[in-house]
Amino acid sequence: MVSRRWRHFDYVLLVVTLLLIALGVVMIYSATVNTPELEDLTRRQLIYAVIGLGLMGLTAVIDYRLLSSLGLVLYCVILGMLGVVFIAGQVLMGAQRWIDLGLSIQPSELAKLLTIIVLAKFLSDHEEDIGRWRYVLMALAILIPPVVLIYLQPHLSSAIVLTAVGAVMIFVGGIRWLHVTMIGLAGAAAVPVLWFSLKEYMQERVLIFINPQSDPAASYNIEQALTSIGSGGWLGKGFLHGSQSQLGFLRVRHADFIFSVIAEEFGLVGSLLLLFLLFIMLWRLLRIAEMARDDFGRLIVVGMTTIIFVQSVINIGMNLHLLPVTGIPLPFVSHGGSSLVTLLLGLGLAQSVAMRHRKIEF
């Protein structure tokens, strides 16, 4: 029975995942090879990848439906993790987002995945009722506390990602267009309040995005990113030959701006190959969601698809100066252990859904 289930394992999705991780490791090496204090990041990314792939395989073997009975426990874990950050979290770069457990762990990444599971459970249990205001508000009541706790760290970009994920899941869950419109209007009305609640550096990022010339020093890195992308041409300057990255002009090049390193060293062709791999991944996930045997599994996969899509759009958009600069990594490619391991756990859940999309064969 187990061997038959493995026939439904999505090996195309696995291959694409491995290719993206391999690309990420190679580009992290390129981005850090001439920076002694960062040279260990490649080895660490490999370790995270091995751990994450192991957890992905283990998660795929376990029946995802077992999680449906753990909704309340998982929600308490979410709030507990995010609460601990405010008590014992590390403060790095002006934000309190990490917990030191030998390695720096970012609980907000795992909180995204667990929130998807909890919200998927609620929406699948109330599929017939989600068209009523009471249940829409209950779904929002599940989503809003993690979003607020992540925002207060402060981590606006992750809060935005989780909000987008929750919104898509609630929409797919069957919310009425009237409710969508009213929530949209309420969100628009709240924008001024949100603006004045932002930290000063967050406001500056938005203002610099609108008018880069207002502060040339603050807009330095995005100018370097655009220079990197533009200088890559069709085929790029070659591996380890990107001047902006190798000479250290481009900052945070191993994480937030790794797309610029790819574009500079492998050009438009390399950038399009990356986009193609991400497209194949999203397509395979949507295929799994369509084949899911129940709404719980379908909504879990929809949530994971949304995370990968939104984070990819935000990261690449900021590299191209189409969106304000944020701290969102490029999925599977940017350096970041918590992000990589959590995404691989999420893909393990998606594979679990794929492996059980048909009734057990005897």
C-alpha positions in Angstrom: 0.0 0.0 0.0 2.9 2.4 0.9 4.6 1.6 -2.4 1.5 2.3 -4.4 1.1 5.7 -2.7 4.6 6.7 -3.8 3.5 6.3 -7.4 1.5 9.6 -6.8 4.5 11.4 -5.3 5.2 14.4 -7.5 8.7 13.8 -8.7 8.6 16.8 -11.1 8.0 19.1 -8.1 10.9 17.4 -6.3 13.3 17.9 -9.2 12.3 21.6 -9.5 12.8 22.0 -5.8 16.3 20.5 -5.9 17.2 22.7 -8.9 16.1 25.8 -7.1 18.0 24.9 -4.0 21.1 24.0 -6.0 20.9 27.4 -7.8 20.6 29.1 -4.5 23.6 27.4 -3.0 25.7 28.2 -6.0 24.7 31.8 -6.1 25.2 32.2 -2.3 28.7 30.9 -2.8 29.3 33.4 -5.6 27.9 36.3 -3.6 30.0 35.6 -0.5 33.3 34.0 -1.9 35.2 37.3 -1.6 33.8 38.3 1.8 35.5 36.3 4.5 32.9 37.0 7.2 30.2 35.6 5.0 32.0 32.6 3.4 30.4 30.1 5.9 26.9 30.9 4.7 27.2 28.4 1.8 27.9 25.5 4.1 25.1 26.6 6.4 22.7 26.8 3.5 23.6 23.2 2.5 23.0 22.0 6.1 19.6 23.7 6.1 18.8 22.2 2.7 19.7 18.6 3.9 17.6 19.1 7.1 14.7 20.6 5.2 14.7 17.8 2.5 14.8 15.2 5.2 11.8 16.8 7.0 10.0 17.1 3.6 10.3 13.4 3.0 9.2 12.6 6.5 6.2 14.9 6.2 5.2 13.4 2.9 5.0 10.0 4.4 2.7 11.1 7.3 -0.9 11.5 6.4 -1.7 15.2 6.4 -5.2 14.5 7.6 -3.8 13.7 11.1 -3.2 17.4 11.5 -6.9 18.2 11.2 -7.4 17.2 14.9 -4.6 19.4 16.1 -6.0 22.8 15.1 -6.2 24.3 18.6 -2.8 22.9 19.7 -1.2 24.3 16.6 -2.8 27.7 17.1 -1.5 27.8 20.6 2.0 26.9 19.3 1.8 29.8 16.8 0.9 32.4 19.5 3.3 30.9 21.9 6.3 31.0 19.5 5.5 34.6 18.4 5.0 35.6 22.1 8.4 34.2 23.1 10.1 36.4 20.5 9.1 39.5 22.5 10.4 37.9 25.8 13.6 36.2 24.7 14.1 37.1 21.1 17.4 38.4 19.6 17.5 42.0 18.4 19.3 42.1 15.0 19.2 45.0 12.6 16.7 46.9 14.8 14.1 44.1 14.8 13.3 41.4 17.4 12.5 38.4 15.2 14.9 35.6 16.1 15.3 33.1 18.9 18.8 31.7 19.6 18.8 27.9 19.9 22.4 27.4 18.8 21.2 28.6 15.4 19.1 31.7 15.0 15.5 30.6 14.4 12.8 32.9 12.9 9.5 31.8 14.4 7.5 33.9 12.0 8.4 31.6 9.1 7.0 28.5 10.9 4.0 30.6 12.0 3.0 31.1 8.4 2.9 27.4 7.7 1.0 26.6 10.9 -1.5 29.4 10.3 -2.2 27.8 6.9 -2.9 24.5 8.5 -5.2 26.0 11.2 -7.1 28.2 8.7 -7.4 25.3 6.3 -9.0 23.2 9.0 -11.5 26.0 9.9 -12.5 26.7 6.3 -12.9 23.1 5.4 -15.0 22.4 8.5 -17.3 25.4 7.6 -17.3 25.1 3.8 -21.1 25.6 3.7 -21.1 28.5 6.2 -18.2 30.7 5.0 -20.7 32.8 3.0 -22.1 34.1 6.2 -20.6 37.1 8.0 -20.2 35.3 11.3 -17.8 32.7 9.8 -15.9 35.2 7.8 -15.2 37.2 10.9 -14.2 33.9 12.7 -11.7 33.2 9.9 -10.3 36.7 10.2 -10.1 36.2 14.0 -7.8 33.3 13.4 -5.7 35.2 10.9 -5.3 38.6 12.5 -3.5 37.7 15.8 -0.5 36.1 14.1 -0.4 38.9 11.6 -0.4 41.6 14.3 2.3 39.8 16.4 4.6 39.5 13.3 4.0 43.1 12.4 5.0 44.2 15.9 8.4 42.5 15.8 8.5 44.6 13.5 8.3 42.5 10.3 5.9 44.3 7.9 6.8 42.3 4.8 6.1 38.9 6.5 2.8 40.3 7.9 1.8 41.3 4.4 2.7 37.9 3.1 0.6 36.1 5.7 -2.3 38.5 5.2 -2.2 37.8 1.4 -2.1 34.0 2.1 -5.0 34.2 4.5 -7.0 36.4 2.0 -6.5 33.9 -0.8 -7.4 30.9 1.3 -10.6 32.6 2.6 -11.5 33.6 -1.0 -10.9 30.0 -2.2 -12.9 28.8 0.8 -16.0 30.3 -0.6 -16.4 33.9 0.7 -19.1 36.0 -1.0 -18.1 38.9 -3.3 -20.1 41.3 -1.1 -17.8 40.3 1.8 -14.7 40.7 -0.3 -15.8 44.2 -1.3 -16.6 45.3 2.2 -13.3 43.9 3.6 -11.4 45.6 0.8 -13.1 49.0 1.6 -12.3 48.5 5.3 -8.7 47.7 4.5 -8.4 50.8 2.2 -9.9 53.0 5.0 -7.3 51.6 7.4 -4.3 52.5 5.2 -3.8 56.0 6.9 -3.8 54.4 10.3 -1.3 51.7 9.2 0.9 54.4 7.6 1.3 56.3 10.9 1.9 53.1 12.8 4.9 52.2 10.6 8.4 52.6 12.0 10.3 55.5 10.6 12.6 53.4 8.5 9.6 51.6 6.9 8.1 54.9 5.9 11.4 56.0 4.5 11.6 52.9 2.3 8.2 53.7 0.8 9.1 57.3 0.2 12.5 56.4 -1.3 10.7 54.0 -3.6 8.4 56.8 -4.8 11.3 59.3 -5.1 14.8 57.7 -5.1 16.4 61.1 -5.6 15.1 62.3 -2.2 17.9 60.4 -0.4 20.7 59.1 -2.7 22.5 57.4 0.2 19.4 55.4 1.2 18.6 54.4 -2.4 22.2 53.3 -3.0 21.5 49.5 -2.9 18.6 49.6 -5.2 20.6 51.6 -7.7 23.4 48.9 -7.4 20.8 46.2 -7.9 19.5 47.8 -11.1 23.1 48.3 -12.3 23.7 44.6 -11.7 20.6 43.5 -13.6 21.2 45.9 -16.5 24.9 45.0 -16.9 24.1 41.3 -17.2 22.8 41.5 -20.7 21.5 38.4 -22.4 24.0 35.8 -21.1 25.6 37.6 -18.1 29.2 38.2 -17.2 29.8 34.6 -16.1 29.9 32.8 -12.8 32.0 34.6 -10.2 32.5 37.5 -12.6 29.8 39.9 -11.6 31.5 43.2 -10.8 28.8 44.7 -8.5 28.5 41.5 -6.4 32.2 40.4 -6.5 33.5 43.8 -5.6 31.0 44.3 -2.8 29.1 47.2 -4.3 25.8 45.3 -3.9 24.8 44.8 -0.3 22.8 41.9 1.2 23.5 40.1 -2.1 23.3 36.7 -0.5 19.7 37.2 0.7 17.4 40.0 -0.4 19.3 40.9 -3.6 20.4 37.5 -4.8 18.2 37.9 -7.9 20.4 40.8 -9.0 23.5 38.5 -8.6 21.8 35.9 -10.8 20.9 38.5 -13.4 24.4 40.0 -13.5 26.2 36.7 -13.8 23.8 34.7 -15.9 21.9 37.5 -17.7 18.4 37.5 -19.0 18.6 33.9 -19.9 19.5 32.8 -16.4 16.8 35.1 -14.9 14.2 33.6 -17.2 15.3 30.1 -16.3 14.8 30.9 -12.6 11.3 32.3 -13.4 10.6 29.1 -15.4 11.5 26.9 -12.5 9.3 28.9 -10.1 6.4 28.7 -12.7 6.8 24.9 -12.9 6.7 24.7 -9.1 3.5 26.8 -8.9 1.9 24.8 -11.7 2.6 21.5 -10.0 1.3 22.8 -6.6 -1.9 24.0 -8.3 -2.3 20.6 -9.9 -2.0 18.9 -6.5 -4.6 21.4 -5.1 -7.0 20.5 -7.9 -6.6 16.8 -7.3 -6.8 16.9 -3.5 -9.3 14.5 -2.1 -10.7 17.0 0.5 -10.9 20.7 1.1 -8.5 20.5 4.0 -5.7 19.3 1.7 -6.7 21.6 -1.1 -6.5 24.7 1.1 -3.2 23.7 2.6 -1.7 23.5 -0.9 -3.4 26.7 -2.0 -1.8 28.4 1.0 1.7 27.1 0.2 1.3 28.1 -3.4 0.4 31.6 -2.4 3.4 32.0 -0.1 5.8 31.0 -2.8 4.1 33.2 -5.4 3.8 36.3 -3.2 7.3 36.1 -1.8 8.7 35.6 -5.3 6.8 38.6 -6.7 7.9 40.8 -3.8 11.5 39.8 -3.9 12.0 40.1 -7.6 9.8 43.2 -7.7 12.0 45.0 -5.2 15.2 44.0 -7.1 13.7 45.6 -10.2 12.6 48.7 -8.3 8.9 47.8 -8.9 8.2 47.5 -5.2 9.7 49.0 -2.1 12.7 47.2 -0.5 11.7 44.6 2.1 13.3 41.7 3.9 11.5 39.0 2.0 13.8 36.2 0.7 13.5 34.7 -2.8 12.0 31.2 -2.1 14.5 28.3 -2.0 17.3 30.6 -3.4 18.1 33.3 -0.9 20.1 32.5 2.2 17.9 31.8 5.2 17.6 28.6 7.2 14.1 29.2 8.8 12.6 30.2 5.4 14.2 27.2 3.5 13.3 24.6 6.1 9.7 25.9 6.5 9.1 26.0 2.8 10.4 22.4 2.4 8.1 21.3 5.3 5.2 23.0 3.4 6.2 21.1 0.2 6.2 17.9 2.2 2.6 18.6 3.2 1.8 19.2 -0.5 3.4 15.9 -1.4 1.4 14.2 1.4 -1.8 15.6 -0.3 -0.6 14.4 -3.7 0.2 10.9 -2.4 -3.3 10.5 -0.9 -5.4 12.1 -3.6 -7.1 8.8 -4.5 -8.8 6.3 -2.3 -6.6 3.5 -0.9 -6.1 0.7 -3.3 -6.3 -2.9 -2.2 
